Amino acid sequence: MKLLFELDTKDYPENGTVGRRPSVRGIIIRGGKICLIHSLKYDYYKFPGGGIEPGETQEQALIREMREETGLILRPESIRPYGRVLRKQKGRIEDIFIQENYYYFCEAEDTAAAQELDDYEAEEQFTPELVTAAQAIEANCTHDHGSKNGKAQFTVMLERESRVLAMLCEAGLLESPEGTVIQ
């Protein structure tokens, strides 16, 4: 899968211990809007998805994560690769945290099931929403995110999601937000 971009904070010891977390993210576009997870507690948007469990393929993880976070049931034949983002920064457990995020276009059935959220996802009140790229980018770049403000892991995640949204806009897949600058 093609590399979209790298986010490397270079805030870690060069020869430190390494923790890896490969993850998948789903891209569902409907009527010029995109399905994202809105954290109602901290007011940010992220692509639905999460970590790949041992023994899972990327596609299996995507189907499971989309079902858990959004309740949407993916059509397996609709899954198409978009690209990956490499994230490298100081870890909380290991010295260096490396996360490869694999983004896939996909489509879902018209009916949805109930979400099956992890404790932290429920606490943050993860809610799937169809929004414009402009809404999501504005929230991620300008809104107050409470106690998450300034935390390195969170800041890099917001930058990653906003940059992918901007790339989808540049490719003409989503309406381009006016006056929004993404670094």
N, C-alpha and C positions, 0 to 999 in steps of 0.2 A: 504494500500500500504506500502511496506517495507521501512524503513528508511535507506537511503544510507549512510548519514553522517549528522552531525550538524556543522554549522559554528557559533560560538558564540564569539563575540569580547569582551564581558564583559566590555564594555566601557559606561555603562548606569547606572542610579540610580536603585537600586534593587526594590524599591517600586514606580517607576514612572508610568506615564500614558503609555498605550500600544496602538499601532496602528498595525493592522493586514492586510496583503495583500496576500491572497492565489493566486497562479499563476500556470499556466500550461506551459509545454515546450514540443515541438515535436521533436522526433528523427526519421529522415528519412535517411536510409542508402542505397546507390546505388553504386554497383561496388566497395566496399571497401572505399568509400568516404561518407561524411556526409553533409547533407544540413544544413548550418548555416547562420546566418545573419552577414554580414561584415559591420561594420561601416566604411565607406570610410574616413570620416572626422577624426576619432580618431584611426583608424587601430586596431580594436579588433573584435573578433568573439563571438557570443552568439547563444544559441539555440533559434529558433523562438518560440514565445509565449508571454504570458502576463497575466494580472490580470483577475480573474474570476468575472464577473459582478453579482450583486444581481439577484437571480432567475435562473442563469445558472448552469447547471451541469458542471463538469470538462470536459467531452467530448464535450459539446456544446461550451464551451469557447475555447477549443483546435481547433476545426474546424473553429471558427470565427477568432481567433488570427492567425492561420496559413494562412488563406485566406488573411487577412489584411496585414500581414508582408511579405509574400512570393508570394502571388497570387496563391498558390497551393490549389487545392480542394481535401480535404482528403476523402478517402473511409472510412466511419464510421465503417464498419465491420472489418477494419484492425487495429483499435485502441486497443493497449494492454499496460497495465501498466508496467513500468520499476521500478520506485522507487521514493522516495521523498527526498528532501534536506530541512532541517530546517535552516533558516538563522535568527540570532538574533543579533541586534546591536543597537547602539544609533540612534534614529530617528531624522529626520529633523523637524517634526511637534510634534509628541509625544516623550516622553522620550525614549521609547523602540519600535523598529521596529521589528516585527516578520513576516517573509515571509515563507510560506510553498510552495515549488516549486515541482509540481507533473510532473514527466517526463513520457511520453508515446511514445512507438514505434508506428509508423503509416506509411501508404502508401498514395500516392497521385495519382490522375488521370494524364495521360500523358500530357494533355494540361493545361495551367495555365491562369489565368486572370491577370489583372493589380493589382498592389499593392494598398492598401488604407492606407497610412501611416499617423500617427499622426504628428503634426507639428515638434516635436523634432526628430522623426524618419526620416522625410524628411530632416531636417536640418543636421542630421548626415549622410545622404545619405545611409540609410539601403539598402543593396543589398543582395539578397539570392545567395549563392554560394555553389557548391559541392566542398568540400576541404578534404584534408587528416587531420587526427587528429594532425599529426606533424605540419602542416602549422598553424592550429588554436592555438595549445598550444604555439608554438614559438612566434606567434604574441602577444598572451595574456600575455606571461611571459617576453618577452624581448623587444618588440617594444615601441617606444615613443607614448604615448596616449595624447599628448598635454596637454591642461588645465585639463584633467581628472586625470592626474598622481597624485597619493598620496591621492585622495579623498576616504574616508573610504567606502562609499556605492559602489563605482565603483570597488575598489580593492577587496572587498569581492565577488562581482558578478563575476569578472574575475577568482578568485580562485575557486568559485563554478563550473563555466563552464569548466574550465581546469580539475578539479578533476573528473567530470562526464565523460569527454572525456577519461581520463586515465582509468577509470573503464570500459568503453566500450572496450578499447584496452585490458585490462587485461582479460576480458571475451572472447576475441577472435573475437569480432564483428567488430573491426576496426584494421588496421595495427598499431602496437605499434611504437611510435616514438622513434628513437634511441637517447640515451643519454639525454633524457629530464627527469628531476626530478620534480615531482609534490608533494608539501607538503600536 
